[in-house]
Structures are given as structure tokens and as C-alpha cells.
Amino acid sequence: MKASLPPRRLIPRWRRTSATLNLPEATYSVGKRSNLVALDTDRFERVLEEWKESPTTGLLGDLLSFSVDPSLAPAVIEVAEKALAEGFHLSPAQRLIVLSLTGEESERLVIPGALGTGVCNPAIQRQVAEIRRILSVNYANPLVLLDLAQFQVASGQAKRAERTVLSALSLSPYNRVIIRTLARLYVHMSKPDKAHALIKGHVLTPTDPWLMASEVSLADLSGSSSRFASKGFRFVRDKAASSADLTELAGALGVSELKAGSVGRARDMFRLALTNPNDNVIAQAVTHQSSLGFHLDQPVLREAISTAQEAQLLIAWNSLRVDVAEQNALMWHDEEPFSSRPLQFLTALYAVQKRYTEAENLALRGLIADPDELALLANYAYALASSGKLDAADRVLQKMLSVGHGRYDAIALATKGLVALKRGQLALGDALYSEAMGAFRSRKEFSFEALCQAYYARAAQDVGHPEAHEILLRAEALYQKHGTSDAAIVLRQLDPSLEAPKEEEATRRLNQWVFDKKTDSLISRPGVSRPGAPPLIVKE
């Protein structure tokens, strides 16, 4: 049995710098002053004027180091093209940067979704080479250092990545993006306490809603009490910042309320979080949509979803559009190559589709960055067992059991059942699958029990089990009670007529449109609606 995505938390995203600079979160504060997280434009203008008056190789190097900032890149490209056309003397590193900026280095072009599915990611190799060329011109560039650290951690060099991010923070200690990036790196390194302590103790957190949001989420992840949750509620209630700046704070508080069982308060927080959401909050809302009972069909939400790969992936997967889900997962992996979550999804998808070599390679890619990631280990073991590499699957399962717990123990039991069936040990395989489903059932994880039964039915058919049909019938019966998209995608390979899981009909709306006939006006009534409310109410 492969693993589905583990629970999602609203911790900071770590995107490429070029994708971050134009987002609301890309600001930082010193005292009460807020600034864009960008390079020093005044210095850029001074260097540009000096270049125009007396061009030198050193000045060109300074200008090229600003190319990471999208707002400055056009001016840098103009200088680069002119220098190239006029035969200006460039150092080897500068020449490579100029060629990449002017589009003459064809290898620089990488098509999202076409990153290859081997263990080695060729896109990362090319991008790291480009970053190193920029840093060879000007190493004291904090934004480029973040991108380098992202690729370092994706290559399994977490300690080196930590030193790189700390260097960036020393260059720009009040840079919110760098602070949150360091916290995200500590989470990746399985140091949630250190991540929480960093944010909780930073001098800017008491006045910064983005850092407060991170503190609330990281407190939950580390099992600590949040220092800023109460203050965060006041920030949101009093609208102490713009809706775009409050989105993650309201979302983090909503997740906390949902976890505490306060669904009403969670709905109120998510309604505010979704007023002007970023991709992180949108993905969290899609994850908790069934618990919150929300419609996500408002124009602002549809627009936000359209630019959020993770949210689009989840929606496509839930509607069984696996090809669309795959493309969004590949783009998400390109955006965050160090993250195991897109690779967890892709390895699960490829294993279901019997693309076992691709699943194995991507699992190994993810395990380079995160060797003890249980979901990737589970998917790797499942792909190995499914393709007949039973001894290798046993070794991976042994590692899983040495570092895993809870749900992953039951997943390992199910995969051991698959290995036994593949070896012709039908009675042992049946017993192991039964034990795994019993473990899920005892914890009231009924959807995982149904998913496990679906994989049992698939394995039984693959090995020609004499009771394969009866096992499939039991799987479909469980699916009707506790159906999920994961189980549907597995069972559809055995029964193409199987329908997608039914959605909850009596969902709520985040606001209510009211047409007043007397005044001939259309207004939006704020607040969460009653279940099953229509999109428009006509007031006589």
C-alpha cells in the first residue's frame, strides 16, 4: 500500500526568489517602516550611471548581480545586450550570465512539467550552475543565496543550506522572507522546535502578521503553546493590516480552531483568510474544505486557485483528473524541489499507474533531500514490491518500521502483505492485509481502511488470488461507505464504472449575494451562510 499525502500544515512556503518578490509576503519591517524585499534600487541606479559614464568589467559585474530582481532585470538585460553587441571584454562568468539573460544560452530554458523523472534532476543542475555564476560576480546577494540554499537542500546538503541561509540573514537581518525561509528549512531538517524558537523570539514578530502566522503554525507543529495566537486574533479582528497581509494569520488561526474542534470559529477565520488569499492558504482551504463545508466558487478564489499548483493538484485529484494533477505536481516540484510533498504525490500516482521505474526514481530523488521521509519510503517500498523487487522492498520496509509509527506501521503491514502475495504466500498475505485494516479501523481511520482494502483487491487480482472477486466486492462496499479519491483511482483500474466520491451537497458560502428589487441593487452580505444556501437571494 502506498501512502497518500500526510496532513498539511500552514507553514511558510519556500519559493524561488523570482516568484516571491511580487507577493504581499515579500515585505519586511524595521520599526514601523515597511519595505519591499528587493535589492537596493538606489545603488543600482548609481552603478548604472557610473557604467554609462565609464564602463568597466567591475561595474558590469555589479549590475549583473541585480538580475535576480524581476523589477530590475529588464534594465540589466539592456546593458547586457549592449555590452555583448559592442564586444565589451567580459570575464568567463560574466559572459555566461549575459548569454543566459539575453536568451542565447538555450540550455537555460526549462519547460515546467518536463523535468524528467530520473533520480537526477537536470533542471536543478542547470539552475545551480547559473546561480553559482551570479554569486561568482557578487557573493553578498542575499536573495540569490536563498535560491542556492533551496537547491543545496534538494541535493541532500541540509547543513550547507543552513549555513547559506544564515549568511543571507546576516546580510539582511530584518528580511521577512529570509526569516521564514530559515524556519522552513529547520522544519525540513526535523527541527520544528528550533523553527518555532526562531520566529517566536524575533524582534519583528510582535508587529508582523506574517511572522505571527508562522509562529502559530510552528507552535502546533512543535507541540508548543503559541505566544502570539491571542494577539493574532486581535490583529485579524481589528483588521490591523490589509486582507492580503492577514491571510496566513487568519488561516493559521483557523487551522488551530479546527484542530480544537471549534468549527464555527474556524469557519470565521477561514472566511477572513480567503478574502485575499495566497497559494498557501488556498491549498489549506482545499485540504479542509469538507471539514469547513465551504463552497470555493467565488471569483477571487477561482482566480487564486488558478495560480496555485498545489491547490489545483488537490482539486484535480479529487475529481479524478489524474493527468491534470500530474502536471500540477510536476510544476509544484519545480517550484519547491526540496519538498517531499509533490514527490509523495507523484510517486503514489506513478505506482497506481504501474509506472514503477518512474515511481522508484522520484522516490529516490526525494529521499536524497529527506532520507527518513516515511511517505516516500512507503511509496518506494510499494513500487519495488509491485515490480517484483521483493528483497529490496523488504529492506525499505525494515527501515520504515525502524523510524515510523502509527499509520505508517499499518501501511508497512499492508505492503508486507503485497510482498507475501507476490511470493505465493497467500494465507500470510491475507493475514497481513487483514491486520493492517484492523489497525486503521481501531483508530477509526475508516477512509484508510477502505484504501487499504482497495490495494488488497488490486494485489489479489495481480497475483491471480482465487478470492480476488470477493475481495474486490468487499473493497467496493467499503468505498461506498468511506470513499476517497485515492481509493477510487485504485479501484477504477479494476472496475472502470466506479463513480467518483460524492461531494457534500449542503455546503456553506463565504458570503451571500442579495438582490433588492425595491432599490434595484445587488449587494454582498458578509458572513458564513447557512448550509445549502443558494448563490443569490432575491429580496422582494
ABEGO torsion letter per residue (X at the ends): XBBBBBBBBBBBBBBBAAAAAABAABBBBBEABBBBBBBBAAAAAAAAAAAAABBBAAAAAAAAAAAABAAAAAAAAAAAAAAAAAGBBBBAAAAAAAAAAAGABAAABBBBGAAEABABBAAAAAAAAAAAAAAAABABBAAAAAAAAAAAAAAGBAAAAAAAAAAAAAABAABAAAAAAAAAAAAAAGBAAAAAAAAAABAAAAABAAAAAAAAAAAAAAGBBBAAAAAAAAAAAAGABBAAAAAAAAAAAAAAAAAAGBAAAAAAAAAAAAABBBAAAAAAAAAAAAAAGBBAABAAAAAAAAABAAAAAAAAAAAGBAAAAAAAAAAAAAABAABAAAAAAAAAAAAAAGBAAAAAAAAAAAAAABAABAAAAAAAAAAAAAAGBAAAAAAAAAAAAAABBEAAAAAAAAAAAAAAAAAGBAAAAAAAAAAAAAAAAAAGBAAAAAAAAAAAAAAAAAAGBAAAAAAAAAAAAAAAAABBAAAAAAAAAABAABBBBBBBABBBBABBBBBBAAAGBBBBBBEBBBBGBBABBBBX
